[in-house]
């Protein structure tokens, strides 16, 4: 039995609200506006377009 596990890529994100840094995996959705990250500190949704690579 072989299992294909796609490695989840994490990104360092700075929350624009609480200014804390966190590592998170990209959350995907049906539309582009639902792609982003959820801050574990203040629970703000940070769109992927606002994250500087």
Backbone bond lengths (Angstrom), bond angles and torsions (degrees), N, CA, C in turn:
res aa  C-N    CA-C-N  psi(-1)  N-CA   C-N-CA  omega(-1)  CA-C   N-CA-C  phi
1 X - - - 1.451 - - 1.522 109.22 -
2 X 1.295 116.89 120.43 1.456 118.60 176.43 1.516 109.14 -110.51
3 X 1.294 114.82 135.49 1.460 120.26 179.82 1.511 108.58 -112.61
4 X 1.321 116.19 129.59 1.453 121.01 177.75 1.520 108.18 -96.70
5 X 1.318 115.13 110.81 1.466 120.79 177.57 1.512 108.21 -110.11
6 X 1.297 115.51 118.67 1.460 119.50 175.71 1.516 107.83 -81.13
7 X 1.316 115.43 125.66 1.461 119.95 -179.62 1.522 109.42 -68.80
8 X 1.322 115.66 126.80 1.460 120.16 179.76 1.523 108.95 -78.40
9 X 1.307 115.24 126.60 1.452 121.07 179.60 1.524 108.65 -88.07
10 X 1.323 116.00 126.58 1.457 119.88 177.55 1.521 109.43 -101.73
11 X 1.294 115.19 151.04 1.455 122.63 -178.01 1.518 109.06 -126.69
12 X 1.317 115.89 139.99 1.464 120.96 173.65 1.527 107.78 -78.47
13 X 1.320 115.94 123.90 1.463 121.53 -176.29 1.522 108.29 -126.20
14 X 1.340 116.37 139.28 1.458 122.05 172.64 1.516 106.57 -106.55
15 X 1.307 116.40 120.60 1.460 121.66 -178.83 1.528 110.00 -68.96
16 X 1.346 117.93 127.98 1.464 119.89 179.30 1.527 113.31 -70.90
17 X 1.324 117.08 -14.57 1.458 121.09 -178.33 1.525 111.92 -91.36
18 X 1.340 116.22 -58.92 1.470 119.66 -175.58 1.530 113.12 -96.66
19 X 1.337 117.43 -6.57 1.468 124.32 176.64 1.521 114.20 65.36
20 X 1.328 117.78 16.46 1.455 121.20 178.24 1.525 109.22 -92.97
21 X 1.336 115.45 148.66 1.451 121.81 179.56 1.525 109.14 -94.54
22 X 1.336 115.43 141.49 1.455 120.74 176.94 1.518 109.44 -149.18
23 X 1.324 116.89 157.27 1.461 122.67 176.21 1.523 107.58 -104.99
24 X 1.331 116.19 130.72 1.453 119.62 -177.17 1.521 110.82 -148.00
25 X 1.314 115.00 156.92 1.459 121.78 173.93 1.519 108.39 -90.46
26 X 1.315 115.40 148.50 1.452 121.30 -179.23 1.527 110.57 -66.75
27 X 1.326 116.06 128.38 1.464 121.87 173.87 1.518 106.72 -89.65
28 X 1.319 116.87 128.93 1.461 119.90 -179.22 1.515 110.05 -107.24
29 X 1.307 114.61 155.88 1.451 120.70 179.05 1.513 109.79 -145.74
30 X 1.321 115.62 -178.68 1.461 120.51 -178.47 1.524 111.75 -67.77
31 X 1.303 117.42 -35.91 1.464 121.84 -178.38 1.526 109.72 -112.69
32 X 1.316 116.13 160.72 1.467 121.86 -179.43 1.525 111.83 -59.64
33 X 1.332 117.22 -34.21 1.466 119.71 -177.57 1.526 113.14 -69.96
34 X 1.339 117.87 -12.43 1.463 121.38 178.16 1.522 112.34 -95.73
35 X 1.343 117.72 5.11 1.463 121.77 177.58 1.522 108.04 -91.95
36 X 1.323 116.28 124.19 1.453 118.75 -179.81 1.513 112.83 173.78
37 X 1.308 115.08 -156.30 1.460 122.90 -174.82 1.521 109.92 -133.72
38 X 1.318 116.76 149.56 1.460 122.09 178.88 1.518 108.07 -110.25
39 X 1.333 116.59 121.26 1.463 121.24 179.87 1.528 109.23 -68.80
40 X 1.333 117.90 125.68 1.470 119.99 179.00 1.522 113.09 -75.44
41 X 1.332 117.44 -12.82 1.459 121.36 -177.83 1.529 112.14 -87.62
42 X 1.338 116.29 -51.74 1.470 119.42 -176.67 1.526 112.75 -115.07
43 X 1.344 117.28 -2.21 1.466 124.30 176.02 1.530 113.60 70.30
44 X 1.328 118.09 16.86 1.457 121.76 176.97 1.520 109.52 -73.98
45 X 1.331 117.26 140.52 1.453 122.11 173.77 1.528 108.08 -85.73
46 X 1.322 116.47 122.93 1.455 121.72 179.70 1.527 107.88 -107.74
47 X 1.338 118.07 111.99 1.470 120.63 179.96 1.532 111.24 -60.55
48 X 1.315 116.34 146.00 1.466 121.38 -179.19 1.526 111.21 -61.00
49 X 1.315 117.76 -30.47 1.466 121.67 -179.88 1.537 111.78 -67.10
50 X 1.315 118.64 -20.85 1.471 121.64 -178.91 1.522 113.04 -92.01
51 X 1.316 117.55 -4.15 1.448 121.68 -178.63 1.520 108.82 -90.26
52 X 1.322 116.80 125.71 1.471 121.58 177.91 1.507 109.29 -83.04
53 X 1.299 115.55 128.23 1.468 120.75 179.80 1.513 110.28 -79.63
